[in-house]
Amino acid sequence: MLNYKLRGIIMKEKIYDNRELSWLKFNERVLEEAEDKTVPLLERLIFATIFQTNLDEFFMVRVGSIFDQMIVDKEYRENKTKMTSQQQLDAIFKRVREIEPQKDRAYNKIMGELSDYGIEWVRFDDATDEEKNFLELYFKKEIRPLIMPLVLDKRNPFPFLANKEVYAIVHLEGKSSTKLGVIPVENTFERMIPLGNNGLRFMLIEDLILHFAETVFKNYNTIDKVLIRITRNADITVEEALFDQEVDFRDVMEELIKKRKKLAPVRMQLSNKFSQSALEYLCKKLNLDEEQIYYANAPLDITFSYKLADLSENENLRFRKLIPQKPISIALSRPMITQIKARDILLSFPYESIKPFIRLLNEAAVDKNVVSIKITLYRLARNSQIIEALINAAENGKQVLVLVELRARFDEENNIGWSKRLQRAGCTVIYGPQDLKVHSKLLLITNKIGDKVEYITQIGTGNYNEKTSALYTDLSLMTANTQIGIEASRVFDALSTGTLVEQSENLLVAPLCLQNRILEMIDDEIKYAQEGEPAYIGLKLNSLTDKTIINRLIKASQAGVKIELLVRGICCLVSGIKGYTENITVMSIVGRYLEHSRIYIFGSEERQRLYISSADFMTRNTKRRIEVATPIHDEKIRNRIWDMFKTMLKDNVKVRIQMPDGKYIRQAKPKEASKLLNSQEYFFEEAIKKAETKEVQAKRRKATKVKGKADTETL
């Protein structure tokens, strides 16, 4: 009997994947794009960079939080695979050690191929004699006077090594103890030293500093030298103790940002093997174990790839330039509010432009009937037109309420600055509930025409950010539906008063009425399946980790509900396991654009309920954030989103399919080019065709109108 129980436990654990290991699988899919020969070379280099920056953030946030958890409770086990914190760390370190060399190989292969196009990363020993002379002179005159070397011994305390900064470390010969020389590679230096071809042939500043490091410590004998890069824990939280009626929340966040920069190291990267005694000394001073040390065969930081891509004018090395199109559903000659009152409008980014949404805000800022504008802001573009429109509205006497989420990770400083500027302009700025991030993408414009109040509501899946709207796939609904407007108003009332929305008929609003409504709709499909009726669930998410929802999906699968999941990133549910998840398919699309839209579909086409949302099915989203999902009532828009969802399921170029062992594989591509379907390229081509057709039709109408006028004048 015990064996059967044990077998059941083992089987049940296979249904779940560990969150952190699932995320690493996602980042491997990103790395696959760096190795894909059909992707242009500089784009492949950028994918390798995205892999690196993703991994940096993973160590800073996720690995950092696991270390914190160990301090609080060493016996803690995560709730799906039951791994302890130490087991998770061991598995993470092991897997990263396996895949990091893959990134280095990809980088070196890409750079080797780029050399055919005159793009060359040069090491000192590979430079020409003329270049070596130039580099030596450049170091002496431009770099040496500005660097601040330090010898570490018993008299000098170990310095603070900043997060993600590169340092040259020199092992110096000492009489009785280890001495280290440290040279910070200051970020004030130009990272890429141009050697030719308009800067496309270059040397990295850290390589040059390391090469001449002995000359900096010329009174010592050099035993060894290496470049290092530290990654620090950045998982800051807002301690309750910091909340005080006398303290502004913005001041609290500014203090926490300063604190983040000084948190404990969680990883050290080295450019090469290093003297064992010196390495042990570093590990002791940084409180790092050997398993947290990683050796690289590529630059420790390859973010210079973005500048390299900008320098190159070879169009064959980049993706074909695609510009977000004018939506065919929107007329330039009519006000946005008038068009939205006539029918719901959907924008699909990056295939369609965000400009109509900005136009809506700009028009509302000067519309005499608009009395108030309310919006939630999470991440913004550097030169945000949204901010300018809100300021303009406030200066025109509109009531402008802006919730600025100061806890948007790594955007805190930007958001603090925006909040101050909005406040100075006369906007009412709020920060939201004490313990819940506000992640919803919600705008409410209130009009008053006589005694009648009307609402224009916008609900989206992505941030109000002009830059990312051209890089991320997102959906944005603009509607004049009165009931949705009333419920959106309740959301803003709750945000302003520090309460939560406890009930709503149309909108799904986390944390109190989103997860429970999702579970109810899953249960409805289970009932249909049990009664022998067609039952269906389709979900497009960034991540799926909420165990309550996962377990209900497993139950639905066991009841015979067909479930199709498009999950870009983390998926803690393992599909295709007989008796448990055999009716569930999990796919992941990783391509040119970041898949970011969230779509929930419940029911067969005849009775389909479809929502778009800001919320992933992660516990942090469903229970610990303010999120909003909106139903799609307009039949044409619902059919459009449904067609998009089905098209993504048919993708056979950028899709990966999850196997019952939790691994993701690419399906074999059709040999005929006509049968290849890259869903992202397909959507862009469709948007271009529709825009061109509309433009041709407009020209014809204009020509006909001119001709008719000429004929009339002739008569």
N, C-alpha and C positions, 0 to 999 in steps of 0.2 A: 504493500500500500504506500509506503514511504517513497518507493521508487517512482510510482505513478505521480505522486504529488511533486516530487523533485522534477520529473520530466515536464509537468505542467508549468512549473515556475520557470524552467529554462526556456520552454516554448514561448511563454508570455514575455520574457525579457527580450526575445528575438523580435518581437513585434515593435519594440521601441529602439530608437537609436539615441545615443547620448548627444545632447545639444552641442557640446563643444566639438566633438568628433564629426558631427554632421556639418557644422560650419566649416571645418577644415576640408571636407569633401567639396563644399561649394567653392572654396578658394582654389582648390585643385581644378575645378571646372574653368575658373578664370585663367589659371595658368595654361590650360589646354589651348586657349585662344592665342596665347603667346607662342605656341608651338604649331599652330594651324597654318599650313603653307598657303592656304587660300586667302589669308588675312594679309594686307600690305605690311611691309617690314616695320615701318615706324609705328604702326598701330599695334603690331605684335610687341614691340618694345614698351609701348604704353600699357598693354595688358600685363606685362611682367612687372611694371611699376605699380599697377593697381594691386597685383598680388602682394607686393611688398608692403604697400601702405595699409592694405587690409590686414595683413599679418601684424604689422606694428600696432594697429588699433586693437586687434584681438588680444595681444599680450598686455597692452595697457589697461584694457577694460575687463575682458573675461578672465584671463589668467590672473590679473591683479585681484579680481573679486574672489577667485577661488583661494588664493593665498589668505585673503582677509577672512574667508569663511573658516579656514583651518585654525586661525587664531581664536575665533569665537567658539568653534565646536569641531574638534578633531574627528569625532565619530559621525559627523553629518554625512548623509547619503542623499544624492539627488533622486528625485521621485520616479524616474522612469527605469533606468538600468541599475539603480541602486549602487552606483559607484561612489566610493568615498572621495573626498577632495583630493587625497594623495593619489588614489588610483586614476582620477581624471588627469591630474598633472603629469603623472608618469606616462599615460597614454598620449597626451598632447605632445610632450617633449619628444617622445619616440617618433610620432608621426611627422612632426615638424622636421626632425633630423633626417627623415627619409625624403621629404618633398623639397626642402630648401636647395639641395644640390641640383634638383630638376630645374629650379628657377635659374640657378647660376649657369647651367648648361644652355638653357634657352637664351639667356642674355648673351653669352659668348658666341653662340651660333648666329644670333641676329646681328651682332656687331660685326662678325666675320663677313656676313653677306652684305651688310651696309657699306663695307669698305669698297665694294665694287662701284658704289655711287659716290665715293669721295667722302664718306662719313666714317671717321676713324677715331677711336679712343686710343691714345698713345701712352704707353709706359715709357719711363725715362730711358731705359736701355734700348727701346725700339726707335727712339727719336734719331733724326739725322744729326751729324756733327754740328751743323749750323743751328738746329733747334736746341741742341744741348747747351750751346754757348748762350743762346737767348734765354733759356730757362734758368741757367745759373745766374745770369745777370738780373733776371726778373726776380728771382728769389732774394738776392742780396739787396736790391734796391726797393722792391715793392712789398715784399712779405716779411723779411727778417726784422725790419724796424718796427713792425706792428704786432708781431706775435709775443705772447707772454709765457715763456717757458718756466717750468717749476721743477726743482729737484725734490723728490720725496725721500725723506729720511726721518730719523727720530726727532729732529728739530722742527720739521715742517708738518703740519697736520695734513691728512689726506683731503684733497680738494673735492668740492661738489662737482660731479660730472652731470651735465644737463641732459635731459631726455632727448634722445634721437640725434644728439650732436656727435660729430666724429672727433676723435682725439688721436694724436700720434703718441705712442707710449714707447719709451726707450729703456731697455734694461741696461743699467750702468754697472760697471764693476766697482764693488765696494769691498773694503777690507774685512768687515765682519758681518755685514747684513745686506739685504736686498735694497738697492737704490733704484728708483724709477724716475725717469725724466718724462714730464708731461707737457705736450704742446697742444693747446686747443686749436682746432681748425675753425677760426672765427667765421661766423656767417656774414661778416662784413666784407669778406673777400669774394671776388667773383669765382664761382665754383668751377667754371670751365675756362681754362686758359687757351685762347685761340692760337693755333699754330699755322693755320692756312685754310684755304677754301672757305673764306668768310666765316670761320669759326667752326666749321663742320669737322675739321681735323683739330683735335683738342687734347689737352691733358687736364686731369682733375687736380684741383688745388691740394687735396690731401695727399695724393701720390707724390707731388712735388715736395711738400713739407716733409713727408716721411723719408724721401730720398736724401734730403740734406739735413736730416735730424742730427746726425753725428756732429755736424759743424756747429750746431747750436750748443751742444754739450762737449765742446772741444777739450775741456780739461779732464774729461773722463774717457775711459775705454768703453766702447759700446759692445755689449755681449749679444744683444738681439733687439729687434724693433718690430712694431706692429701697429696697425690702425685698429681702434676699437670704437664701438658704438653701444651705448646703454639704452635699454628701453625700461621706463619706469611705470609703476602702477599709476593709473590715472583715474581710478574708480572712486571719485569723490562723491560723497553724499551730503545732503543738507542736514546736519545734526539738529535735533529738536532743541538742544540747549542754545543754539544760536538764534532761535526765534524769540523775539522779545518785542513788546509793543513799542519800545523806544528805538528799535533798530530797523532801518529800511532793508527790505529783502534784497534790494539791489546791492547794498553794501555787504551783505552776507555773502552773496555770490562772488563779489570781487575778492573777498578774503579767501574763499574756497579755491578760486582759480590760482591764486598765489600759492596756496597749499599744495595743489596738484603737482606743481613743477618740482616739488621736493619729496614726493613719495618714494617708497622703496624700489630699488631696481628689481626687475623680474627676468631680465635677459641681458646677456652680453654677446655681441658679435665681434669676431676678430677676422682680420683680413688674411691671416696666415697662422700657422702654428707658432707658439711663443714659448720662451724658456719656462720650464715647469715651475721653478721657484718663484719667478716673477708672476706667473699666472696664479699660483696659489696665494701670493700676497694680494693680488687684485681681488680675487674671490673672497678672501677674508675681509678686506676693507669694504667690499660692496655687499657682503653677506649673501653671496651666490654659491650654489652648489655646481659641481662640474656638469650636471645634466642641463644646466641653464646656459651653458657656453656653446656657441655655434660658430663654426668656421666657414668663411665664404670664399668662393673663387670668382667673385665679381665685386664691383664696388658695393660698399656697405649700404649706400643710399643711392638709388638710381632715379630719383625724382628729377634729375637734370634732363631726363628723356623728353619732358614736356617742352623745354626750351629748345632742345635739339629738333623736335618736330616742327616748332615754329620757324627755326632757322632755315630748314630745308624748303626749297621751292619745287622739288620734284613731286608732281601730283601722283605719280605711280606708287609712291611710298606711303600715301595716305588714303583713307576711304574717300570715295567720290563725295564731293561736297553736296549736301542735301539741305535745303532750306525749308523750314516749316511753312506749310502752305496756308493761304487764306481759306478759311472754312467756307464751303459752298452754301452752307445754310444761313450765312449772315450777309446782309446787304450793307454796303458802306454808306448808302444814302439815307438810311433810317437810324434813329437813335436806338441804342442797345436795349434800353428798358422797354421801348415800344415793341421791339422784336421778341423779347423774352415774354412779354405779356401775351403775345399772339401764340407762342408755342414754346415748349421747353427746347433748350439748345445744349448740345453736348460738344465739348472740345476734346480732341484726342491728341495728346502730346507724345512725341515731338513731331508727329506727322502734320499736325495743324498748329498754327501760331497761337501764342498766348496773348497776342495784341488785342483781340476782341475783349478779353477780360480786363486788360488795362484800360481799354477804351470805356468799358462800363464804369470803372471807378472814376475816370476823369470826367465823364459826363455827369455822374452822380454828384461829383464835387461842386458842380455849377448849376445843377438842376434845381429850379425854384421849388419844386414839389418834394424834393428829398429833405427829410428832417433829420435823419440819423444814418450813420454807417457804423456797423460793428464787425469786427474781424478778429480771427485768431492767427497769430504769426509764430512760426516755429523756426524756419530757416529762410534767409533772404539773400538776394544777390548783392554784390558789393555796392553797385550804384542802383539801388532799388527804385524803380519807377512806381512801385506800389506805395512805398513810403512817401514819395513826392505827391502822389494823388491824395493820400490821407491828410497830409499837411495842408494841401490846397483846400480840401474840404473843410478842415477846421478853420482855416483863415477866412473861408467864405461863410462862416457862421453855422455850419452843420455840427450836430452833436456827433463826435467821433470817439468811439470806444475801441481801444486796441488792447487785446490780451497779448502780451509779449512773453513767450516762454523763455525765461532766463536760464532754464536748466537743459536746453537743447545741447547735447553733448558736443564739445569742441566748437560750438558757436556761441558760447556764453558771453564772451567779450564783445562780439559783434552785436548781440541782442541787447546788451546793457547800453551800448552806444546808441542804438536805434531808439530804445525806450526813452533815453534822455532827450533825444532830438524831438521825438513825438510829443513829449510832455511840454517842452519849451514852445512848441507850435500851438498848444492849446488842446491837444487830444487828451482824453481821459485814458490813462494807462493803468492796466491791472496785471497781476502776475498769476492769478489762478489759485486753486486750493493748495494748502500747505503740503500735503503728502502726495499729490497727484500731478504728474506732468499733463499739460494740455497739448495733445498731439493732433487734434481735429483740424481739418481744413475747412473753415466755415466763415462765410460772409453773409451779412444780412443788411440790406438796404431798405429803409422804411420810408415810404412816400405817404404824404397826406394831401388828398385832393378834396377840398371842401371838408365834409365830416367823415369822409371815407379814408380808411387806412389800408394801404396796399404794401405787399412785401415782394422784394426780389431776393431770392436766396441762391447762393452759390455753394455747392458742396463738392469737394474734390478728394482725390486720392494722393495728391502730391503738394509740395510746398508752393507758396507764392513767390516763386523764384524764377526770374526770366532766364537765367543761365541753365539751370537744371531742366527747365521745361523743354530745352532743345537737346537734352542728353538722356532724360528718363522717360519711360513710357508711363503716362498718367492720364486719368480721365477727370473731366470737370463738367459738372451739370449746373446749368443756370435755369432757374424756374421761377414762375410767378404763382405757383401753387399756394393757396392761402393756408392750408393746414400745415404744410411743411414750413412755411414762414412763421406761423404761430409757434410751432414746436422749436424752431431755431431760436425764436425770441426767448423761449423758456430756457434754452441752453445758456444764452448770454445772461439772463437774469440770475441763473444759478451760479455762473462764473463770477458775477459781480457781487453776489451776496455770500459766497463761500459755502453754498449748498450744492446738492447733487440732483440731477433729474431722476426722479423715481419712476416715472411712467410716461410713455409716449406711444402714439398709435402708429405713426409713419416712420419716424426716424428711430434707428437703433443707437442708443447713447450709452457708452461705457462710463462708469464701471457698473452701474446698477441694472441697465436694461439693454445690454447687447449680448453677452454670453448666454443668458437665460433664453432670449428670443431665438438665438441660433440653435440652441439645444431643442427648443420646441419645434423648429422647422425640420430638424433632423428626425425628431420623433414622428412628425407627420409623414415623412417619407418612409419610415419604418412601417407605419400602419398601412400605407398604400401597398408596400411590398408584401406584407403579411396577408393582405387581402387579394393578392394576385394581380395587382394593378402595376403599371409601369412606374418606377420610382427612380429618381435621379438627384444627385448632388454634384455640382461643379464649383470648384473654388480656385481662384487665382490669388496667391498670397506671396509675400516675401518670405515669411517664416511660419512654421506650424510647430508649436511647442506646448500649447495648452493641453494638459493631460486630460482634463474633463471633456473637452471637445474631441480629442483623439479617441478616447474610450467610447464616446457615443458614435463616432464614425466607424469604429470597429464593430460595434453592435449593429449599425446599419448595414455594413458589409455582410455580416453573418445573416441578416434578415433578407439579403438579396438585392439591396439597393445598389445601383450602379453609381460609382463615385469616381470622378475624374479630377485630379488635383494638379494644378500647375504651381509649383512651389520653387521660386528662384533659389532661395538660400537654405536655411535650416529646415529640415523636416525630421521630426522625432518619431514619425510613424513609418514603419516599414511595410511596404505593400506586397501583395502577391503571396502571402503565407496562407496555405490551405487551411480552411476551417476558421480563419480569423480575418484576413485582409485580402482574400482572393478576388473580391469584387472591386478592389481599389487599385487605381493606376496613379502613379506619381511621376510627373515629368518636370524637368527644369530647363528653362531657356536662358542661356548666357550668350549674348552677342554684342553687337556694336552699341546698342542702347541698354541702359540698366532697366530691367523689367521692374516696375515699381507700383503699377496699378493693382488695386485689390477689388475683386469681383466675387460676389456670392450668388450662386444660382441654386434654387430649390424647386424641384418638380419638373415633370415632363413639359414639353413645349405648350401643351394645351392649357396648363394651369401654372405656368412658370412664374416664380417670384424672383426678381433679380435686383440686387443692390450693388452700389459701389461704395467704397469706404476708405477711410484713412487707417483702419485697424487691421493688423495681422492677427492671426490666431495664436498669439503668445500671451501668457498669463499677464505679463506686464501691460499689454494692450487691453485685454478684456477685463482686467480687474484692478489695474493700478494706474490707469490713464483716463483722461477725458478723450473719447473717440466718438466719431459720428459716422453712421452709415445711412445712406438714403435709398429708398426704393426708386426704381425707374418706372414711372407710370406711363410715359409716352410709348406707344407701341412701336413706332418707328425706331426710336432710340434703343428700346429694349432689344428689338431684332438686330439692330446694328451691333450692339455689344455681344449678343449671343453669337452672331456670325464671326466677330473677332475672336471670341473664345474658341469656337470650333476650328478656325483657321490656325490658331496657335497649337491646338492639339494635333494638327496635321503637319506641323513643321518637321521636316526631315533633314535639316541642315544644322540648326543650332540647338536642337532639343536633346536632352539626355534623359534616359529612362531609368528609373530606379528598379533594381533587381531585388528578389526576395532576401538576398544576403546584405542588402543595404547599399551595395555599390551602384554607381551610375555608369551607364554605357551609352555611347552613341549608336543609333541604329544605322545599318548599312544604307548609304545614300544610293538613290536610283542612278543607274548609269546614264539614262537619258537626261540631258540638261533641262528639258522641258518639264520634267517631273520633279525637279528640285524645288522645294518650298522653304525659303527663309522668310518667316512670317513678318519680321521687322522690315525687310526690304519690300515685301509684298504690300504692306500697309502704306509705305511711303510712295511707292509707285502708284497705288490707287489714289492717294491724296493728290499727287501731281496731275494724274489724268483728269480727275474731277475738276481741279482748279483750272487746268488748261481748257477743258470743255466749257466751263462757265465763262472764261475770258473770251473764247471764240464766240460764244452765244451773245455775250454783251456787245462785242464789236459788231456782230451782225445786226443786232437790234438798233445800235447807234447808226450804222450805215443805212438801214432801212428808214429810220426816222429822218435822217438828213436828206435821203433821196425823196421821201414823201414831201418834205418841206420844199425842196427844189421844184418838184412837179407842181405843187400848189402855186408856187411863185410864178412858174411858167404859164400856168393857166390864167 
